[in-house]
Amino acid sequence: MNKNQGLHRIVIVGGGAGGLELATRLGRTLGRKKQADILLIDARMTHIWKPLLHEVAAGSLNSYSDELNYLAQASWNHFRFQPGTMNGLNRKEKTITLASTTDTSNTPLLPERTIEYDTLVIAVGSHTNDFNTPGAQENCLFLDSREQAERIHQHLISRSMKITEQEDADTTTNIAIIGAGATGVELAAELHHAAQLMSRYGLKSDVGNTRITLLEGGNRVLPALPERISKGVQLQLDRIGIHTMTGTLVSQINKDNLETRDGKNIETDVTIWAAGIKGPQFLQNLDGLETNKINQLLVHPTLQTTQDDNIFSLGDCASCTITQKNGTSFTVPPRAQAAHQQASLLTKNIKRRLQQQELLSFEYRDHGSLISLSSHSAVGNLMGNLTGSVMLEGWLARMFYLSLYRLHQIALYGFWRTGMLMVKDLLERSTTPKLKLH
Ligand SMILES: Cc1cc2nc3c(=O)[nH]c(=O)nc-3n(C[C@H](O)[C@H](O)[C@H](O)COP(=O)(O)OP(=O)(O)OC[C@H]3O[C@@H](n4cnc5c(N)ncnc54)[C@H](O)[C@@H]3O)c2cc1C
C-alpha cells in the first residue's frame, strides 16, 4: 500500500542521466518532508550512465561494478520505484499504462498496469537512429544499453579466442563503426586500446590484427562539434592508426561487408552502428502530445509539453528550442550535460508548481565538449563565463572528462559516498585485470 496517499503524485518515467537525478533531488526535498509522493518508473532494475557504454563494450569497464540499483536508491532518497515499460497515456484521466512484464525465463511477472499522476515527467531518453538503412537491424551491433554494450564485448572476446586458436597469424578483425560523432570516435579509441590489452593477456587481437574503420557522412569527424576539436581528434586518430572515411554514406549492410553510396565495398567482421538518435517509437502517438520527426516530445522552455501543462519532458526524448537575447534560437543538444541541467531546473519548477508560482525557463549552459580517446588522451574545449572557450588536450583534458561522471555520481550519492567510490575504483583497478576477459 502507498503510505503517501493524498499527496501530490509526481511520476517520473525513465531513470537515466536526467530522470534519476530528478527523482533523487525531489526525493531528498519534497519526498523527505512528505510534501509529495515521488514515483520513478524504469524499464530496467538498474541504472548505468550511458556515456560509460563504450567502455563496457570494449571491456575496460565492468558494468556490474558501476551500476546503481533503483530500489536501493529509492529507499535511500525518499522516493518510490516501480519497474515497468510505459506504452500509453490518458491525459483526461491523468494515467499512464505500463506494459505487462515477464522474468528472464519469460514467466509472466506483472500484468499491464495503470498509474495515476498529478505531474508527469517523461525522461525515456533516445536510441540509435539507423535511418532505415537496409541490413542495419539484422547485421549491426548497437550501443544503446548495457546488454548491447556487453554483446559487442562478448562478440570481440569470442572472435579473439577463435583467432588465437587458429594457425594463420595474419587473420585480421575488421571492425567498422558507422558514425564519427562523439560515441563513434570514443568507441573506436576504446576498442583500439582494448585490442592492445588483449594481446597482453595472451589473446591474438593485437593492434596489427585489428583494423578499425570509422565511417562518417559529414565532411569531418565530430561534425557537430567545433572544427578545432575535430582537427585535434583527427590527428590523434591518425596517430594511433584508426582509419577514417569522411563524406561516406553507408547504403547497405551485409553480414560480411558494407556498401557505400559511392560504390565502395568494405569487408567487415563486426559492424557497429553509432550514428544519430531518435526517441522511442511510443512517443509518436501519445494521446496528442506533439513530437518532431525523430519522436522527440516538443516542450516549452519551462520543459512543459506544448499540449499539456501537467506533463513535462527532459533529456534526449525532449526537443526544447531556446531563443537567446540576441534573437537567435537553437535546440538543446541530446547530451548528458543538458539532461543534468534540465533535471536541476525541473526540480525547481516542480516545487514552484506545487506553490503555484510562475515556472522558470531553461537556459542551456554549454560547458564545452570533451572527447575521450581512451587512455591515449582526450581532446576538447571548456567554456567558462570569464575564460570563453579554452582548448584542452592530453592528460588535463582526460581529468576533466573523468570529472563529468563524478559530477553525475555526486548528484546521485553526494560528496562523501562519491569520494569512497573513487577510492574503491582505485583499489579495484590495482587488483583486477585492466580488461574484462569473459
Ligand atoms: C555510448 C554513448 C556515449 C555518450 N557519451 C556522452 C558524453 O561523453 N557526453 C555527453 O554529454 N553525452 C554523452 N552521451 C549522451 C548521453 O548519454 C545522453 O544524452 C543522456 O544519457 C540522456 O539522458 P536521458 O535521461 O535523457 O536518457 P537516458 O540516460 O538514456 O535514460 C533513459 C531511461 O529511460 C528508460 N526507458 C526508456 N524507455 C522507457 C519506457 N518506455 N518506460 C520506462 N522506462 C524507459 C531507460 O531504461 C533509461 O533508464 C553518450 C551516449 C552514448 C550512447
The ligand as an ORCA input file, in Angstrom:
! r2SCAN-3c Opt
* xyz 0 1
  C      27.965      5.450    -25.907
  C      27.463      6.832    -25.539
  C      28.381      7.802    -25.143
  C      27.929      9.077    -24.775
  N      28.847      9.999    -24.364
  C      28.427     11.220    -23.948
  C      29.372     12.190    -23.449
  O      30.583     11.934    -23.395
  N      28.895     13.404    -23.042
  C      27.560     13.717    -23.097
  O      27.170     14.831    -22.706
  N      26.648     12.813    -23.546
  C      27.036     11.581    -23.981
  N      26.119     10.665    -24.454
  C      24.692     11.059    -24.494
  C      24.077     10.891    -23.107
  O      24.293      9.578    -22.641
  C      22.584     11.186    -23.180
  O      22.404     12.482    -23.692
  C      21.930     11.096    -21.815
  O      22.091      9.795    -21.252
  C      20.441     11.420    -21.923
  O      19.847     11.278    -20.665
  P      18.297     10.903    -20.554
  O      17.971     10.957    -19.102
  O      17.514     11.741    -21.482
  O      18.170      9.421    -21.106
  P      18.920      8.079    -20.704
  O      20.101      8.345    -19.880
  O      19.072      7.335    -21.977
  O      17.836      7.329    -19.798
  C      16.588      6.923    -20.283
  C      15.990      5.929    -19.310
  O      14.639      5.673    -19.691
  C      14.367      4.272    -19.585
  N      13.259      3.980    -20.523
  C      13.301      4.034    -21.873
  N      12.080      3.759    -22.382
  C      11.259      3.540    -21.324
  C       9.869      3.234    -21.210
  N       9.079      3.097    -22.267
  N       9.347      3.043    -19.962
  C      10.144      3.159    -18.848
  N      11.459      3.475    -18.919
  C      12.006      3.670    -20.144
  C      15.685      3.620    -19.920
  O      15.756      2.313    -19.357
  C      16.696      4.591    -19.293
  O      17.000      4.231    -17.961
  C      26.534      9.386    -24.833
  C      25.624      8.419    -25.260
  C      26.070      7.142    -25.611
  C      25.069      6.099    -26.055
*
